[in-house]
Amino acid sequence: MTSIILSSPSFAFAESVQEKSEFASSLEETLGHFWALEQNLDDKNAELALIHATHPISELYDSMKPQLKAADPALDAQVQKTLMDLKDKANTTISRAQAQQAIDNAKGVVAIARSTIVGDELSNDSAFKVQLMKVLLDTSIAEYGEAVSDGVIGEMAEFQDGSAFVWRSQQIFAEIESDIDAHIAEEIDESYEDLWNAYDAKADPLEIQTIANRIIHELDESQEAKIEFASSLEETLGHFWALEQNLDDKNAELALIHATHPISELYDSMKPQLKAADPALDAQVQKTLMDLKDKANTTISRAQAQQAIDDAKGVVAIARSTIVGDYLSNSVDTKLILMKVLLDTSIAEYGEAVSDGVIGEMAEFQDGSAFVWRSQQIFAEIESDIDAHIAEEIDESYEDLWNAYDARANPLQVETLAGGVIHEIDEVLGVEDEGNDLLEYVETIEELLDQTKQEYAKGDTDLALSLATKAYLDNYEFLEAPLIELGQRELMEEVEVMLREELRGMIRNGEPISEVNAQIDAIQAKMKTIGTVVPEFGTIAMMVLVVAITSIIAITAKSRINLRV
């Protein structure tokens, strides 16, 4: 299962963001040293105060100087002088108030440097701050490891560095805590308490590493909801592309399907985040997508229809910037993950659409090709940012994948080829390919349905509908093709109707809790049956794998797929 961008950043832009991130990290470490300096001045520890007053100029400034000098030579000189003077102006030989004034002056120049080099927009991006927290925590692990052994502090300066970076990461967390899921935020708060207790106990470095990594893991989880939201936006853009192709072909029926799908399926999964962040934007997104089916069809001019689509693309861009944020949206890693989600979904759609070389469900076939297309568009945005050999392999795999679509190849061939692209992406991301355990989908669906029950009983119909939608779109769709391969089409279609149409319709219509619960119980009973069936799919897949790989070589068509029969 995939773990969980309209603007296309050039390599220079991606490189610039990375440089800004590194610069900002140096600033955060500098602020950590200022805090440690303050603690030592309070304790009248002249030796350690001098170490922390000196470290920013002797270590961190060198990494920042090139960007400072390039952006503003006068500011570079100001930063250098302020940090150079700190060791003379912030020590135990002058009054504590005078020392604090010197530190405050240094904090002021750090703020100016941040605004000038990093920029206020990026500096205030929650995802960017999460990244800075992770860097600080990673560095704190290394510092503590150098400082403590067998419950004894051997290097006090490094011990204080570690605690200073933990402190600074916690300060940043306080700035973004309200933007994070309440349960995850609570887990992070508790982990910080555990981490400070471990510092007090001079715990084994491995214990410190475990707790700090737990915070980092929770921070990663906090970003997953944003990436899930972004994946819904990417599928929406895929449908817009399919809509455009069908309008060009004057296919009113299929145009209507793709104009309707974003509001009938994808919007429900996005609504809770939109509504929480900006109710007015939520209303705007809902109205724009609702209107699309009336404004983008074959009864009006093609130019008028395109204007409606372009308006919808505009609101998607606003929603992306508001919910996901520009930093996370423009991250190469994020885009790679979104490619994986789109390709995974395309596999499921194609599996429903094609059998024995014949397209049985044209809408699903077009969904699959639209998601492959959108994944390839994202790849074009980041191709120059990844290893040239891997990029070449991905380009070749896309060509093979389109050829397989042209040939109406066996779904397992398409899965193998799309899986090849996913494998290359995993290489770039540095993650192991664990494969998609179909039973994980079954278990996730059951968990999401349990949560749907709970939220519906509380009266939160929006969240209940979102959870039910995720159970279908993000999980059940990936079981449909394997169920068909196992000869369980009737079971697949029965559960699809129960989950996709009936349950979601009941939630939308505000049916009694008892009836909604009964429907969920019935679906979960069917999922138990599916759970006993899907493990057999692995055996079938292995039997045809060699055939899939061999036969695809025979596909020679070089034309790109078009949305046609």
ZISULWO-V648832 format. One record per helix or strand of 3 or more residues. SS is the DSSP state (H for helix, E for strand). FROM is the first residue (numbers start at 1). LEN is the number of residues. If there is no record, write none. Layout:
((SS:FROM:LEN) (SS:FROM:LEN))
This chain:
((H:11:32) (H:46:26) (H:73:17) (H:96:23) (H:120:4) (H:126:22) (H:156:24) (H:182:19) (H:205:44) (H:252:26) (H:279:17) (H:302:23) (H:326:4) (H:332:22) (H:362:24) (H:388:19) (H:411:19) (H:438:21) (H:461:25) (H:489:21) (H:513:40))
